Structure formats: C-alpha cells, structure tokens
C-alpha cells in the first residue's frame, strides 16, 4: 500500500533493509511530545532538565551586574517584536492563572507600597497634552484590566513638551504605575499590567534605561566579573515545539544578552519535538538567565496535540569551557509510535509478539546508515541541482531551482514559477541574445516581487538576473555559500545511498567482504570538542583476503566514501558500480576537483555503512484514547505528572503503540532508524495519510 512512497525513496537510493523481521504501519509525531531528544555530550552526559529554578540560591549570586554592553544587547529587540508566533513558556508544574496572581501579589507585598497622587498626576499631564487626552490617559491607567497594552499619544512636535512628559512619567512618584516608549515618532504610555511586554530597546521611562548608560559605566561593569569565577555559564536548554535557532534568539532577547554573542550550542534540534541540549553563555549571571523560567504559560507535553512553544533553562553551572558547535557524541531518542497495524486481524498476543520480534531485530541488526529524505529537499531535487553544478551547467541548475514543483506551491508562488518558465515565449534565444536578455531582466524584476520570503534561493537568483541577465553562473553564486554547498552535498549523498543499497543487496548486511573500505582511525573529534567534517583525522584501508581470513574487521567497520577529490574508493563490484553511476550522470571523479565555484571544495569524506544504535529499549503499549500521552517529558517528570491512565479496556477499541528509545551518533537519521523498524517509508507525505484509530493505512491508495 505504501509502494508510491517507497518509489520516492528509491529515487534517492534508499531501497534495502538490514533485518528480516516483518514491518508494521504506525503514526509518528502525532503529538510533538511523541518525539523526545536528549543531547549526549562527548563525555557521555545526557542533557536532561532535572532541576528547574526561577532564581539562583543566595550564596551563588554575585553582586548584580550587567556583564555585556546592555545597549548592544537590546539593539535587535525591535525587529524581534514583530514576530507573529506566540511564544508560551510554561513553568515545570504548569502554574495556573490563580497561582501566577498569588506569586505576583506575594512579590508586591515584599515591596514598599507607593501611593500615587492621581490628582497631581492628572493636573501635570493635562498641562502637557491637553485636558481631553490627559483624562483619557489617566482613565486608561486606572483600569484593572485594560483591553489595550498602551495608549498612543497624538503627535507632539515640541521637543521640550516631549521631554517634560518623559520626566513626569519616570519620576519616582509615578513610575510604578506608568512607563512610556517611543514608536514611529509617537509616545506610547504603557499600563503597569503590561510592563513586561514593552520592547526594551525603546524603554525610556525610568532610571533603568540602558540607553542612558555611558561607555565608561559599561566598561566598569565588565571589569567587575569575579576573577575566581569561570567565564561561561553552562546550562540545559529545554524546548518544546520550537527549533534551536529560534529558541536561542528568544533566550538572548528575554535574558537581555548581547545579541552579538547570544548563546552557543553543539547542535541543531528540530522544531516538532521535545528536546534538551547543552548550551553556554559568556559571563552571564544565573539570575539573568533564570528570568526565562519566570515567564507565564502552559504546557509540558501533556496538554494538547499542537500546543504553544515552550522554553526552559536549568542545571546551571559555571565552567571554563564553552559549548562549541559539533561538540556532541550523539542524541538519545525516545519516540512514540501510535495506532500500530501489523496488517492482519491478529490476536492481541500475536501483535505483541510481532512487535517484540521487530524491536529485537532492530536492536541486533541496526540499520543501513542512509542519508534521509530531508537531505534532498521538499521537492526531492537538491541532488539534481548539485549534478548540474558538477557538469558546469549553471543554467540547468537555475532552471531546476526555479521550475514548478510537484509538492504543491501556493497560488502566488506557482504563478511566479510559471511566469519564469514562459519568459522566453516568442523569443529566439539563440539568434537574438539582446532581446533574450531584455525579457529575462524584465521577468526577473516581476518574479522577484512575487517570491515569498521563504524562497531565499529563488530571490537571490532573480535579483542577480534582473541586473545581469543570462549570467547564470553569477546568479547561482549569489546564493549563500551554505545553500550552494547543500546542493553539492546532496549529490554526494545520492551517490552514497545508491552504492550502499548495491553493497547490501549484493553482499548482505552482516559480513565484511574483500574490496570493502574499513575505517582504521578517526580523530575527527578533537580535544576541544569541535567535530570536524571531511577527511581530517581519518584513515582507511581496502580489505584484502588476509583480513577476511583473520577476521580483523566487522560490518560496523565498513565505510563508503562521500565522493570527492581526495578520497579512496572501494574495489570490486561496489567501486565499479560507483564509477558507472557517475558515468550515467555524465561526470567522472575529476568533476569533484574542478567545481566552477571558488568558495567551495569537495575533498570528500567517509561514512559508516551500518549504524547500530546503543541503549535500545522498547515497550508495547495498549490504550483507548488515540491522543493519550504515552511518554513523559522532562517537565512532566519535574511536576510529577504521569502518563499512566487506567488499563486499556478490552471491551472497547484497543489501540497498540510502542515507545522505543535509542542513542545515535550525530550523523545518523532517526527517521531512517524508524524505517528499519517499521519497514515503512519515512516521507511526511506518507505519514499525513495515516489515521490515529481504525486501520492505520486505510487512506493509502
């Protein structure tokens, strides 16, 4: 039933399986909390949020200080405030609105109460802005729960009047109930209930205004960092339903860190999931970072199928070491598979036995270490672009990027692609180059306006062609270096997958054979933690007859090359097949030595043929509610929230699920691991057709 999606995987070389057990259909990531990832550092420590604080212990807090230049730290906040995504970070125990109010009241009780003379305030304000506006502002400020966060004053051209308003508002008499900022050339008066919503870069209403600090003060603050304290604050970043890059920006903003430094992390984690990873920040007070945990919200992985995104920090400790990109040994995955369907109307005990056999087979055999479908883009054509670049056909590469996609672009994007495809209609390109250049430049300007903000490659291309039409090499190199490299790496991955399938099909997944490449040494992870990509620190050899007789190597030592200018190749049929693949595509090994892009080199690399997960665990679950939580997140554990419900009622429709856990190295794909376990495709298109109750694959045709 899933053949259509299997064919899509075969297109990029994903075709074989390592173990013989029967597969089954199952829904993955029905809830974002069904996919939990804990990072593993180079010392084997697992990033778990097992301690959550909202303030640092008294003995651990130094004299309050702002280590970084705060004026700089708030420079990027204004742009961030335009974000439409609603960020909702919850406390570990999911506090209610009542408990939030009580905490707020308790905090207020500990402060000296300031009595506001509203009559005096009204009189002073009306003199500056007029009676009508002044009284409207006072009425707004005296409301307990106003509908709006702020009141925008009319345009005030007199600079002295504006200065007087600022001085009035930030005076000790009134700054407990009102603050103000500038926005679009007009003054906004904020209600006290929304002080925490104010964009800090425009905050002008009190003595804490960072914009007023002098450089001398900032330098003085920096010099106050305790000499006996390490420079880096290491912590665990816990997040739900938000990607690492966005979460890092939010932590930087909410904790008021210097955006030029922000926080550092070892690896990127996907948005749709619950993840915990190690991070560090340079010379930051614990209290400053723990402000993240004080923000209101609900969540914890057990509240809904979609939910808002959540950010928490914990396990704070000072260290001399910065967390560097690539400094991880792998990731620990705990994944829920729902509404499992073994394909037959099996008895419950039979289903359990089949799932246990599948789990044991996966545990013993591991999986073929394919590059996942993510490597080839949503339209599964990034490797095609890479091939055209290796052939020196930049026009062909641009055409693939700009062409109409089969994955269903929106109407406006579709129109943009169709407009581009028709740009030369009625023009003899070969005979009238001047006319071709003219119509292409005009079309490029038109299409640029139609491209969405997510079409970064397309926008770069048409922007370049609008100025230099018909110069496709220039247009391609206008794309960012990382994106250009991605296309070439996708083609390397395509070749690797194809050769891996051939090797498994002809030589099996259990034994080493003569002609295989094996990895003798890998020092790609240095003492400082940064893992290098490419050939540095790696040594391989070709397996010979004597190696086979002496049993020197196992299948877990076998590697295949990511084709490049400086790699060795397997001999025998696998090596021959690789050469044939490149010849069919119209290139040779030499193409990787003479790429028409000076900023990119493809030396190559080695990747293990098989991946055997460590610490594999699995448990079969029976349940009735299709969306019942089946696994605990870190926040749920901290709040003692359990997923356990009453035992599944046998007289109702019993659903089967599996919770499987395993640890993978950084370069391995969890989706490919699940493919081996379930013997089902990994594409999101396939998953969207599955049902959470009844026959799982009933919608497939």
N, C-alpha and C positions, 0 to 999 in steps of 0.2 A: 504493500500500500504506500510505502514511503519511497518507491523507486524514483519518482521525479526528483526528489531532493537528494537521493543517492547520486543521481547523474550529475547534479550540480557540484557535488564534492569530487566526483571522479574527474571533472573538468580540470581541477587543480591538483590532481594526483592522489587524493585521499580515497583509497579503494580497498585496502586489505584490513584484516583483523588479526590479532596475535593469539587469542584464545578461542577454543571451540565451543564454549557454552552458548546456550540459546539466549537470545536477547528479549527485550520487552519494551513496550511503549510506556512513557512516563512524562509527566509535565514538570519542567524545570523552571524555577524562578516564578512560580505563580504569585508568590509574595516576595518582595525584595529581601525579607528576613529569612527566606529559604536558602540564601546563598551567603554564607559567612566565611570571611577570610581573615586569618591572623598571620601577620608577617613573622618570619623567622630570621633572626639576625645571624651574623657569621659565627657567633658563639653558641648557636642553638637555642637562644632565648626566644620565647614566643611572646609576641605583643598582645597582651590581654589587659583590658581595663578592669583591674581587680581592686582599685582604690579610687574613689571619687570625692574630691573636696571642693568646697566653694571658697575657702580661704586657707592660707598657709598657717601652720601652727606658729604661735607667737615666737618660740625660740628659733624658728627657721627664717623669720622675716628680718631683713636688714633695714637700715634707715630708708624710708621710702624715697625713691628716686626714679627719674626717667632716664634710662641709660642712653637711648638713642636720641637723636635730634627729633623732638616731637613735631616740630614744624614740618619736617620732611615726612614724618610718619603719617600725617594726615593729608598729604598732598593729593593722594589718589582717591580720597573718600567720596568726593562729589560725584565722580563717574560711577562709583560702585552703587550709589544710592538710586540710580536709575534702573537697577536690576529689577525685573518683574517677578523673578522667582521668589516665593515666600519661604524664608528660612525659619524653621521652627526647631530649636534645640531643646530637648527635654532634660530635666533632672533625672537622676537614676531611678528614683522612686515615683516618677511621673506625678509631681505635685498637682493638686487641684487648684482651682482659682481661689478657693477659700484659704487654702494653706499659704498661697502666694501672698494674699492680702494680709494674713496674720503675720507673715515674716516681715512684710513691708511695715506693718504697724509697730512690730517689735523694734525694728530698726529706728523708726521715727521716735519711739518712746525713749530711746537712749540718747537722743539729741536734745539740745536746749531749744525749746519751742520759741519760734519767732512770731510775735504778734504784729500783724500787718495793719497799718492805719490806712484803710481803703479810702477814706475821705481825702486824706492828704495826697494819696497816690492819684485819685481821680482828678483833683484840682490841678496838680502839677502836669498830668498827662494832657488834660483838656487845653491847657495853655499852649501846648506844643503842637497838638494835632487837631484842635477844634473840639467843641462840646459833643457833637454827634458821634464822631469817630472815637473820641476818648471814652464816652459812656459805653459804646458798643464793645470796646476792648475790655473794660472793667467787667461788664456783664459776662463776657466770654471767659475771663479768668476766674470768675467766682463760681462757675458751673462745676459740679462734681464730676460729671461725665460728659464733656462736650462732644459733639459729633465730629468736629474737626480738630486736628492736632495744633494748628496755629491760626492766627489772624494776620492777614496781609494788609499792611497799612497802604494808603494811597501813595502815589509817587511824591517824594519830598525833594525838591530841588535845592533847598537851602542847606548847605553843608553844616552850618552851625546848629540848625534845628536837629538834624540827624545826630550830631554829636551829643546834644543835650538829651535826646531820647535814650541813647546808649548809656549815658552817665546815670540817668534816672533809673533805668532798669537794672543796671549792675550794682546799684548801691546796696549796702548791707540791709537796708530796710525792706527792700522788695525782691532781691534776687532769689529768695526762697520760693516765690510764687510765680515768677515770670523770668523768662530769658528771651533772647532775640538773636536772629541771624540775618544776613543779607542774602537775597536770592533774586537774580535777574534785575538788580538795581533797585529792589524794593525791600523794605524792612518787614520781617516776619516776627510776630510776637507769639511765643510758644506757651501753651498751658503746661503747668507743672506735671500733669499726668503723663506728658509725652517728652520729658526732658531726655530720656534715654533714646528717643527716636531721632534726635537732632543730628544732622551731619556735622561731625566735629570740626571739619576744616573751616566752617563758616561761623563757628561759635564765638560770639563777641560780647557775651553778657556776663562776665564775671572775672574774678581775679585769676581763674584757672585758664584763661585764654592762652593756648600755647603759642599763638602767632605773635604774642607780645614779648615772648622770652628773647633775650639778646643772645647772640652767639657766645658771648662771654659766659652767660649762665649755663648754656648747653655744654660748653667745654668743661665747666666746673662740675656739672652733674656727671659727665662721663668719667672724670677723674676720681669720682667717689666710689667706683666699683671696688669692693673689698679685695685686697691683694691676696688673701688666703682662699678666695672662692674661685673655683674653676669658671671658665668663660662661657660654657654652654649649658643651657638648661635643657636636659633631655626629658622627653615625655612620650606618652602613648596618645596618639590621635585616634579617637573612636568616631566613626561616622556612619550614618545610615542614609542611603538613597541620595548620595552626593559624591561626585568624583573628587579625587585627591587635589587636583589643581584648584578647583573652585573652593574646596574646604580650606586649603592653605591661604587663599586670598581672604576668606572670611575671618579666619583666625587672626591674620595680620591686621585686618580692619577693626575687629571687635576688641582685640587686646591692645590696639593702638601701637603696633610695632612699626619699625621703619620699613616701608614697602620695598626699599632697595635691597634689604636683607631678607625680610619675611621669615619664613621657617624653612628648614631643609628637611628632606625626606629621602629614603632609599629607593622607593619605587612607587609607580602609579597604581592606584586601585580603581576599579570600575565604579560607576555610579550606582547601578542597580544591584545592591547588596549591602551587607553589614560588614564593615572592615575595621581592623585595628592595626596600626603601624607605628613604627618608631620615628620620631621627629626630634629636631633640636632647634633652639633659638639662641642667638648670640646676646649675652649679657642682658637677660630679661629677668625681672623679679617674678617669683612664683605668683604673688598676688595679681600681678598684671595679667598673667596668662589664665589664672583661675576665674577671671571675670567671665570667661566663656561659659562656665558651668552655672552662672547665676541667671542666664537668660531664660525667659519663660518658654513654655512649650509642652507638648505632649508627645508620647512615642515610647520607644523601647523595643520595637519589633513585634509587638503582640497586639497592636491596636487595629490595623486595617491592612488591606491588600496593597494600597498605594502609599498613603501617608506622606507626611512632610519630611524634609531632610533634617537630620539631627547631627549635631557636632558636640563632642565632649572631649576633655583632656584629663589625663590622670597619670599616676605613677611618676610624679615629677622628681627629678634628681639632678644635681649639678655634676658636670663631667668636663674633663679636658678635651674630650673628643666630640667632633661634630658628626652628625649623621650625614653620610655622603651618598650621593646617587649611585646605585648599584651595590651598596654595602648590605646585601641580604643573601642568606643561604637558600631562601625559598619562601613558600607560603603554605600555611595549613588551611585546608578547605574542609568545611562541614556543610554538606548540601542535602536538601530535602528533595526527593523525587515523589510526586503525587499521582494518585489515580493510576497505579501500575496495572497494566494489562498484558498478561503473558500470551494472549492470542487465543486462548481456549476458555471454555466454561469450566475451569478447573475447580476442584475442591480446595477449600482454604489451606489445608495441609500441603497439598500439591503445589499451590502457588508459593507458599513459604519455602518449600524445598528448592524450587526453581530459582528463587531469588537468592537463597543461600549459596547455591551452586555458582550462580553468576558472580556473587561477591567474592567467593573463594577463588574462582578462576581469574578475576581481575587482580586479586591480591597476589597470586602466584606468578602470573604471566606479565603483568604490567600492560603497556600499550605501545603501539608504534608512535614514535615521537614526532608526528606530523606537525607542520605549521597549520594553525586553524584557519577557518574561513575568514576571520577578522583580518588576516594578513592581506587578503585580496580585495578588500573594499566591499561596500554595499552592493555594487553592481558587478562584482567579481571580474574586474577588468584592469586592476592596477598592474598586474604582471604583463599584460599586453602592452601597456604604455612603456614599461621597462624594456621590453624586447625591441620596440621601435627605436628607443634611445641607443641601445647597443648596436643597432643596424645603422645608426646615423640618420634615421628618418624622423626629423623633428616635426615635420608637417603631419606625418602619420600619428605621432604621439599626441599632438594638439587635437587632431580630429577625434581620437578616442576619448580624450578628456571632455571635449565639447559636444560629442554626439548625444542623441536622445538615448535615455537609459530605459532599461526594461523593468526597473524596480518601482515605477510609478511616481515620477516627479509631480509636483503641484502644477496647476494650470499655467501660472505665470512662468515658472521655470521651464516647463515643457515648451511654451511659446518662445522663450529665449533660445532654447536649443534648436527648435525648428527654424527660427529666423536665421540663425547662424548657418544651418545646413543649406539654406537656399540663397546664400549671399551672392553666389556667382551665377544665379539663374539668368540666362540671356547674355552671358559674357563669355567670350572665347579667351580663356585664361592664358593659353599658350601663345596666342597671336597678339593679344592686347594687354600687356603687363601693366601699363599705366592705368587702364580702366579697371583692371582687377584690383590694383592697389587702392584706387579711389573708392570702389564699392565696399571693399573689405574694411577700410578705415571708418567709413560711414556706418557700416553694420556693427562694427566693434563698439562704437560710441553708443549706439542704440541698445545693444545687448548688455553692455555694462550697467545701464540703468535698470535693466530687468533682472539682473542676478541678485539672489538673496545674499545676506551677509555670511551665510554658511558656505557659499560657493567660492572659497578663497582661491583655489587654483584657477577656476574659470575667470574670476575677476582680474587676477594678475595677467592672464593671457590676453584678454580683450583690451585691457588698459594699455598693454605694450603694443598690441597690433593697431590700436587707434592712432598711435604716434608713428610707429614703424611697420606699416602693413607689409605682409608677405615675408617678414623676417621671423620665421617660426623658431629658429634656434634662440634668438633673443627673447622671444615670447616665453618659451619654455624655461629659460634660465631666470626669468623674472619671478618664477615661483620660488618660495623659500627653499633653502638648501635641504632642510629636513624632509620636506614633501618630495623633492626631486629624488632624494636618496630612497624614500619609501617605495617609489615605483621600481627602482633597480633592485632593491632588496626583495620585492615581491616576485620578480622574475627568478632570482636566485632560489627563493623558497619554492616556487613552482617546480623548478628542476629537481630540487631536493626531494620533494614529495613524490614526484614521478619515479625517481630512482629508488626511493625507499620502498614503494609498492612493488616495483620489479624485484628488488632484493628479497623481500618477504615472500612473494609469490613463487620465486624460483629456488630460494634457499631456506625458507622457513624462518621462524622467529625464535628458535631455541639454540641453534648451533652456529659456531663460527666456521667459516669456510675459507679455503685458500683464495687469496686475492683480496680479501676484506682489508679495510683500513682499521687499525685499532689505535686508541689514544694511549700513549705511554706516559705522558706527563702533561699536567695542566696547572700552570701557575698564573692563570688569568685573574685570580683574586689575590691582590697584594695585601701586605700587612696593614695598610691604611684602610682597607675595606673596599675601595672602589673597584668593581669588577670590570675588566677590560673586555671589549668585544674584538673579534678578529683573531689573528694568529699569535699574538704576543703571549709567550709562556707556554705554548702548546707544541707537543712533539708527537708525531705519528709514525707508524711503520706499516708496511704491507705484510699481511700474514702469509707465511710460507708453509711448506709441507712439514718441516720440522716442528714449527709452532703447533701445528694441529696434532702431531703425534705426541708431543709433550704436554698437551692440554694447557698451554700457557694462558690462554685468554678465554673469556666467556662472551656471550652475545651482548652483555652490558658494556663491554669494552669497545664494541664496534661503532665506528663513526662513518658518516658520509660527508663529503665536502659541500660547503656552500661555494659554488664555483667562483673563482677569482683568479687574479694574475699570479698568485704566489702559493697556491695550494697543491698538495699531492692528490692523486686520484687513485681509486681502487683499480685493480687489474681484473682480468677475466671479464665475465659477461656484464657485470654491473658497470665497469668502466666503459665497455663498448656501448652499452645502452645509453649512457650519458652523452657520449660523442654523437650518437645517432639522433638523440633528441635535439641537440643544438644544430646539427646539420639540417634536420627537418624544418627548423625555425630560421634557417638561412644565416647562421652565425657559427663561429668557432671559438675556441678558448681564447684566441688572440683578441677577440672583441672586448674582453674584460680589461685588457691592458691599454686600450686606446679609446676610452669614453670621450665623447665630444663635450665634456664639462670639466673645466679645470679645477673646480672646487670639490669634485667627488672622485674618490678612488675606490676600486673594488678589489682588494687584496684577497678576499675570501675568508673562510672560517671553517670549523668542523663542528658537527652536531651529532650527538649520540643517536643511533638508530632506534634503540628501545629506551623507554623510560619506565622504571619500576618504582611506583610510589612507596613511600615509607609510612609506617604507623597507620596502616589501613584498618579502619573499623567500620562495621555496618550493623544496622539493626532494622528489622522489618516491623512496620507499624500497621495497626488496624484502627480505623477511625470512621466516624459517620459524617461529620461536618467537613465539607470539601476544603474549607479555608482554616481549619483548626491549626493553630501553631503546633509544630511537631519538634521544634528545637529551640533552645534558649539562647538569647543573645547575652552579651556581657552585661548590658543594662538590666535585663531581666534577672540575671543572677544576683546583681547587686541589690536589687529591690525584692529579692526572694519571690519573684513571680515564676510560677511553674506552668509548663505546657500541659501537664498531666490533667486529663479530664477523666470522667468515669469510663470504664472499659467499654469498647465499642459494642453496641447492641446487635446481637446476631440476627434478631428478627427484622432489623432494618437493613438498608443497603450498606453493606460494609465495604469500605474503600481500603485499598492497600497502598502503603507508602514505604519508602526506605530512606533512612538517614545514613549517609555514607561520609566518612571522613578519611582524608589522606593528605600527605605532605608532598609537594612537588618542588623541583628546582626552579629558579627564576625563569628559565626559557621555555618551560613546558606549559601546555594549554590544558586547563581543567575541562574545557568543552571536549577536547579530544579524548581525555580520560573517560568522561561520561559516555562518549561514543563507543568506546571499547566495552564498557559495562553493559550498556543497553542495546548495542548493535543497531542503533538508530542514528539518523543524520543529526548534525549539530546546528543547522541553519535556523535563524529566528523565524523564517517563513514557515518552516515545518512546525515549530513549537506553537506558533499562533493558531494553528489549525486544531490543536489538541483540546480535549474537554476535561474539566476537573471532576466530572462524575459521569457515570454511564460508561459506554465504550469510548476509550480514550481517543482512538484514531477514527472515529466514525465519520468525521468530516473530510477525510482524505479521499481523493479520487484518483 
